[in-house]
Amino acid sequence: MPLLSGTTFVIYACMKKICLPVFLLVIPWFIRAQDTLDIRYDVNLETMAIIYNLSDAGSFLFEHNPPPRAMLARAITNRFSDLSDHEAVQWVNYLYEHDMVDLYDIDLSLYMTPLPEFRQYAPFPEMYYENDSLSAEEVQAIFDSCHAAVRRFYQDAGLEDFFRREAAPLYKKMMQELSGVRPPENYLSAFRSFYGNSADTYSIIVSVTSFNGIGRSRKITLHAEDHIYQFVSADPSTQSANIDLDHTENITIGYTDPEYFREIAVHELIHTAFERPLRYDSTNLLLIERLSFLYNAPMEKAMNAQGYYSWSQCLDEHLVRLGEYQLSMLTGDTVQANRYLQYCISERGFIYLPVLQNLMEEYINNREMYPDIASFLPVLLDAWWRSEQPEFD
């Protein structure tokens, strides 16, 4: 199963394995943003969220996270309950049952042109084509069949009219909430500078229809340009528990806490800097395996409690959390940076952060030698192996 390193489940963290205005906008595949942050919803993703919510994967999420969790997603999903046997839902069930998608892979819809066309314009990450019994071409053919069913679901459910009219007040409310939690603009320039990242656009995708408390990241390359998407679903702790879709003025969508929004958005952004060098670089993979002795029983227990089930995930999450600390320092929020670092160490079990913090000084002080984080990772991983390691108290 494709288990993404850039995946966050807030509160719930279990996996099977391991358009701004009120009116609907047709968003192009990407918006050139450079150091400007684009925050918007995406009709493709909103549609896939409804389909996933109706599927076995969605049922699993709802059953294991009982009310009052995700009441808005439940209410919207109930609106389309008569389509629970639709072919698009059955295709998602098939993909999930055969480990071809993750528990909530709704953000794969970002690889598609806008509905109602919904044509794949860029290949999915390589791991989606890794299958013991199917060729890459056969895998793609299965996805293509699913995409055709999604197009029909969009039509059969009347989603164009739903998004344009019935759900319009919800999207208006969401964008009003987002105006108060937007991250500081300088965090993008800090990210680009610190990690040597040269992506062409950056977008945060928000959602009304999706299960709440989820973060994902995607880097999509198109015509030699990189486009980074960070999916941040609503905050479970602030989203309304009582939902009346006929009186949306009383609903809180769940984008009112700046700390929640910053943590998920920045966290997912940093994942994009590490995904390729940690997953596909053969030298790094050998060095990561050499460090696997650090994934002892106490560390495994601490990570499993947060939804991380392997040493590679544990390592990745250490690096990303250190990055959150470093970006907070670079953007001038030193109090929050130090508070967050200590919280990760003492409350979340990321005890190797002090070691990594010291080792990163080599990178910080020698940027001419290391123009980006990928060039430094082999040095970091080797030095980590040679370092004295802390233990759980």
TITI-29830 format. One record per residue (C-alpha): residue in three letters; x, y, z; residue number from 1. Coordinates in steps of 0.5 Angstrom, whole numbers, plus 2048, in hexadecimal, padded with zeros to 3 digits. Layout:
> resn c1 c2 c3 resi
> ala X Y Z NUM
...
***
This chain:
> resn c1 c2 c3 resi
> met 800 800 800 1
> pro 803 807 7FF 2
> leu 804 80A 806 3
> leu 806 811 805 4
> ser 80B 814 809 5
> gly 808 81B 809 6
> thr 801 819 80C 7
> thr 7FF 81B 813 8
> phe 7F9 819 817 9
> val 7F7 81D 81C 10
> ile 7F4 819 822 11
> tyr 7F2 813 81E 12
> ala 7F8 810 81B 13
> cys 7F7 809 819 14
> met 7F8 806 812 15
> lys 7F6 800 80F 16
> lys 7FD 7FE 80E 17
> ile 803 800 80F 18
> cys 7E8 83A 7F6 19
> leu 7E8 83F 7FA 20
> pro 7E1 843 7F9 21
> val 7DA 840 7FB 22
> phe 7D9 83E 7F4 23
> leu 7DD 838 7F1 24
> leu 7E3 83A 7ED 25
> val 7E7 835 7E8 26
> ile 7EE 835 7EA 27
> pro 7F3 834 7E6 28
> trp 7F8 82E 7E7 29
> phe 7FD 833 7EA 30
> ile 7FD 83A 7EC 31
> arg 804 83D 7EC 32
> ala 806 840 7F3 33
> gln 80D 840 7F4 34
> asp 80E 842 7FB 35
> thr 806 844 7FB 36
> leu 802 83F 7FF 37
> asp 7FC 83D 7FB 38
> ile 7F6 83A 800 39
> arg 7F0 837 7FD 40
> tyr 7EB 831 7FC 41
> asp 7EB 82D 7F6 42
> val 7E5 82A 7F3 43
> asn 7E9 823 7F1 44
> leu 7EB 822 7F9 45
> glu 7E4 824 7FB 46
> thr 7E1 81F 7F7 47
> met 7E6 819 7F8 48
> ala 7E4 81B 800 49
> ile 7DD 819 7FF 50
> ile 7DE 813 7FB 51
> tyr 7E4 810 800 52
> asn 7DF 812 806 53
> leu 7DA 80E 803 54
> ser 7DF 808 802 55
> asp 7E1 803 806 56
> ala 7E7 807 808 57
> gly 7E3 80D 80A 58
> ser 7DE 808 80E 59
> phe 7E4 806 812 60
> leu 7E6 80D 814 61
> phe 7DF 80E 816 62
> glu 7DF 808 81A 63
> his 7E5 809 81E 64
> asn 7E4 810 81F 65
> pro 7DD 811 822 66
> pro 7D9 817 822 67
> pro 7DA 81D 824 68
> arg 7E0 81C 81F 69
> ala 7DF 81E 818 70
> met 7D8 820 818 71
> leu 7D8 825 812 72
> ala 7DB 81F 80E 73
> arg 7D6 81A 811 74
> ala 7D0 81F 80F 75
> ile 7D3 820 808 76
> thr 7D4 819 807 77
> asn 7CD 817 809 78
> arg 7CA 81C 804 79
> phe 7CD 817 7FE 80
> ser 7CC 811 802 81
> asp 7C7 80E 7FC 82
> leu 7CE 80E 7F8 83
> ser 7D1 809 7FD 84
> asp 7D1 804 7F8 85
> his 7D3 808 7F2 86
> glu 7D9 805 7EE 87
> ala 7DE 80B 7F0 88
> val 7DD 808 7F7 89
> gln 7DE 801 7F5 90
> trp 7E4 803 7F1 91
> val 7E7 806 7F8 92
> asn 7E5 800 7FC 93
> tyr 7E9 7FC 7F7 94
> leu 7EF 800 7F7 95
> tyr 7EF 800 7FE 96
> glu 7EE 7F9 7FF 97
> his 7F4 7F7 7FA 98
> asp 7F8 7FC 7FE 99
> met 7F9 801 7F8 100
> val 7F7 807 7FC 101
> asp 7F8 809 803 102
> leu 7F2 80A 808 103
> tyr 7F0 811 805 104
> asp 7F4 813 7FF 105
> ile 7EF 818 7FD 106
> asp 7F5 81D 7FB 107
> leu 7F7 818 7F5 108
> ser 7F1 81C 7F2 109
> leu 7F6 822 7F1 110
> tyr 7FA 81E 7EC 111
> met 7F3 81F 7E7 112
> thr 7F1 825 7E3 113
> pro 7EB 828 7E6 114
> leu 7E4 825 7E6 115
> pro 7E0 823 7E2 116
> glu 7E6 821 7DE 117
> phe 7EA 81E 7E3 118
> arg 7F0 81B 7DF 119
> gln 7F6 819 7E2 120
> tyr 7FC 81E 7E0 121
> ala 802 81C 7E3 122
> pro 804 815 7E6 123
> phe 802 813 7ED 124
> pro 808 812 7F2 125
> glu 80C 80C 7F0 126
> met 80A 808 7F6 127
> tyr 803 807 7F3 128
> tyr 805 803 7ED 129
> glu 809 7FE 7F1 130
> asn 805 7F8 7F1 131
> asp 807 7F1 7F2 132
> ser 802 7EE 7ED 133
> leu 801 7F4 7E8 134
> ser 805 7F8 7E3 135
> ala 805 7FF 7E4 136
> glu 801 800 7DE 137
> glu 7FC 7FB 7E1 138
> val 7FB 7FF 7E7 139
> gln 7FA 806 7E3 140
> ala 7F5 802 7DF 141
> ile 7F1 801 7E6 142
> phe 7F2 808 7E8 143
> asp 7EF 80B 7E1 144
> ser 7E9 806 7E2 145
> cys 7E8 809 7E9 146
> his 7E9 810 7E6 147
> ala 7E4 80F 7E1 148
> ala 7DF 80D 7E7 149
> val 7E1 813 7EB 150
> arg 7DF 818 7E5 151
> arg 7D8 814 7E5 152
> phe 7D7 815 7EC 153
> tyr 7D8 81C 7EC 154
> gln 7D3 81D 7E6 155
> asp 7CE 818 7EA 156
> ala 7CF 81B 7F1 157
> gly 7CD 822 7EE 158
> leu 7D4 824 7F1 159
> glu 7D5 82A 7EC 160
> asp 7CE 82D 7EF 161
> phe 7CF 82B 7F6 162
> phe 7D6 82F 7F6 163
> arg 7D4 835 7F3 164
> arg 7CD 836 7F7 165
> glu 7CC 831 7FD 166
> ala 7D3 831 800 167
> ala 7D5 838 7FE 168
> pro 7D3 83B 805 169
> leu 7D8 836 808 170
> tyr 7DD 838 803 171
> lys 7DC 83F 805 172
> lys 7DC 83D 80C 173
> met 7E3 839 80B 174
> met 7E6 83F 807 175
> gln 7E4 844 80D 176
> glu 7E7 840 812 177
> leu 7EE 83F 80E 178
> ser 7EF 846 80E 179
> gly 7F1 846 815 180
> val 7F6 840 815 181
> arg 7FA 841 80F 182
> pro 801 83F 810 183
> pro 806 845 810 184
> glu 808 846 809 185
> asn 810 846 80B 186
> tyr 80F 83F 80C 187
> leu 80F 83D 805 188
> ser 816 841 804 189
> ala 819 83E 80A 190
> phe 817 837 808 191
> arg 81A 838 801 192
> ser 820 83B 803 193
> phe 821 836 809 194
> tyr 820 82F 805 195
> gly 823 832 7FE 196
> asn 81C 831 7FB 197
> ser 81A 833 7F4 198
> ala 813 832 7F4 199
> asp 80F 836 7EF 200
> thr 808 837 7F3 201
> tyr 806 835 7FA 202
> ser 7FE 834 7FB 203
> ile 7FB 832 802 204
> ile 7F4 82E 800 205
> val 7EF 82F 805 206
> ser 7E8 82B 805 207
> val 7E1 82B 808 208
> thr 7DF 824 806 209
> ser 7E5 820 808 210
> phe 7E6 81C 80F 211
> asn 7E9 821 814 212
> gly 7F0 821 817 213
> ile 7F4 81E 811 214
> gly 7FA 821 80D 215
> arg 7FE 81F 807 216
> ser 803 822 802 217
> arg 804 821 7FB 218
> lys 80A 823 7F6 219
> ile 807 823 7EF 220
> thr 80C 824 7E9 221
> leu 809 827 7E3 222
> his 80D 829 7DD 223
> ala 814 829 7E1 224
> glu 810 82E 7E6 225
> asp 80F 82B 7ED 226
> his 808 82D 7F1 227
> ile 807 82C 7F8 228
> tyr 801 82A 7FB 229
> gln 7FF 82A 803 230
> phe 7F8 827 804 231
> val 7F6 82A 80B 232
> ser 7EF 827 80D 233
> ala 7EB 82A 813 234
> asp 7ED 82A 81A 235
> pro 7E9 825 81E 236
> ser 7E9 829 825 237
> thr 7E6 82F 822 238
> gln 7E1 82D 81C 239
> ser 7DA 82D 81F 240
> ala 7D7 827 822 241
> asn 7D0 829 820 242
> ile 7CF 829 819 243
> asp 7C9 82C 815 244
> leu 7CA 82D 80E 245
> asp 7C4 832 80D 246
> his 7C7 836 812 247
> thr 7CE 837 810 248
> glu 7CF 83E 814 249
> asn 7D0 83A 81B 250
> ile 7D5 835 818 251
> thr 7DC 835 819 252
> ile 7E0 832 814 253
> gly 7E6 831 818 254
> tyr 7EC 836 815 255
> thr 7EC 83B 81B 256
> asp 7F2 838 81F 257
> pro 7F8 83B 81C 258
> glu 7FD 836 820 259
> tyr 7F9 830 81D 260
> phe 7F9 833 816 261
> arg 801 835 816 262
> glu 803 82F 819 263
> ile 7FF 82A 814 264
> ala 801 82F 80E 265
> val 808 830 810 266
> his 809 828 812 267
> glu 807 826 80B 268
> leu 80B 82B 807 269
> ile 811 829 80A 270
> his 80F 822 809 271
> thr 810 823 801 272
> ala 817 825 802 273
> phe 819 81E 805 274
> glu 814 81A 801 275
> arg 819 818 7FB 276
> pro 820 818 7FE 277
> leu 81D 813 804 278
> arg 819 80F 800 279
> tyr 81D 80E 7F9 280
> asp 824 80F 7FA 281
> ser 828 809 7FB 282
> thr 82E 80C 7FF 283
> asn 829 80F 804 284
> leu 825 808 804 285
> leu 82B 804 807 286
> leu 82D 80A 80C 287
> ile 825 80A 80E 288
> glu 826 802 80F 289
> arg 82C 802 813 290
> leu 829 807 818 291
> ser 823 802 819 292
> phe 826 800 820 293
> leu 823 807 822 294
> tyr 81C 804 821 295
> asn 81C 800 828 296
> ala 816 7FE 82C 297
> pro 814 804 830 298
> met 815 809 829 299
> glu 811 804 825 300
> lys 80B 804 82B 301
> ala 80C 80C 82B 302
> met 80B 80C 823 303
> asn 806 807 822 304
> ala 801 80B 827 305
> gln 802 811 822 306
> gly 801 80D 81C 307
> tyr 808 80C 81A 308
> tyr 809 804 819 309
> ser 810 804 816 310
> trp 817 806 817 311
> ser 817 80A 810 312
> gln 811 80E 813 313
> cys 814 80F 819 314
> leu 81A 812 816 315
> asp 816 816 811 316
> glu 812 819 817 317
> his 818 81B 81B 318
> leu 81B 81F 815 319
> val 814 823 814 320
> arg 813 825 81B 321
> leu 81A 827 81B 322
> gly 819 82B 815 323
> glu 813 82E 818 324
> tyr 817 831 81E 325
> gln 81C 833 819 326
> leu 817 837 815 327
> ser 814 83A 81B 328
> met 81B 83D 81D 329
> leu 81C 840 816 330
> thr 815 843 816 331
> gly 817 846 81D 332
> asp 812 842 821 333
> thr 817 840 826 334
> val 813 83F 82C 335
> gln 80E 83A 828 336
> ala 814 837 825 337
> asn 817 835 82C 338
> arg 811 833 82F 339
> tyr 80F 82E 829 340
> leu 816 82B 829 341
> gln 815 829 830 342
> tyr 80E 827 82F 343
> cys 810 822 82A 344
> ile 816 81F 82E 345
> ser 812 81F 835 346
> glu 80B 81D 833 347
> arg 80C 81A 82C 348
> gly 812 816 82D 349
> phe 816 819 827 350
> ile 81C 818 82C 351
> tyr 821 818 826 352
> leu 820 820 824 353
> pro 826 823 829 354
> val 82B 81E 825 355
> leu 828 820 81E 356
> gln 828 828 820 357
> asn 82F 828 822 358
> leu 831 824 81B 359
> met 82D 829 817 360
> glu 832 82E 819 361
> glu 836 82C 814 362
> tyr 831 82D 80F 363
> ile 82F 834 811 364
> asn 836 836 811 365
> asn 839 833 80B 366
> arg 833 835 806 367
> glu 838 836 800 368
> met 83A 82F 801 369
> tyr 833 82C 802 370
> pro 82E 830 7FD 371
> asp 828 82C 7FF 372
> ile 826 827 804 373
> ala 827 821 800 374
> ser 82E 822 7FF 375
> phe 82F 822 806 376
> leu 82B 81C 808 377
> pro 830 817 807 378
> val 835 81B 80C 379
> leu 830 81C 811 380
> leu 82E 815 811 381
> asp 835 812 812 382
> ala 836 817 817 383
> trp 830 815 81B 384
> trp 832 80E 81B 385
> arg 839 810 81E 386
> ser 836 814 823 387
> glu 834 812 82A 388
> gln 82D 811 82B 389
> pro 828 813 830 390
> glu 823 80E 834 391
> phe 81C 80E 836 392
> asp 81C 810 83E 393
***
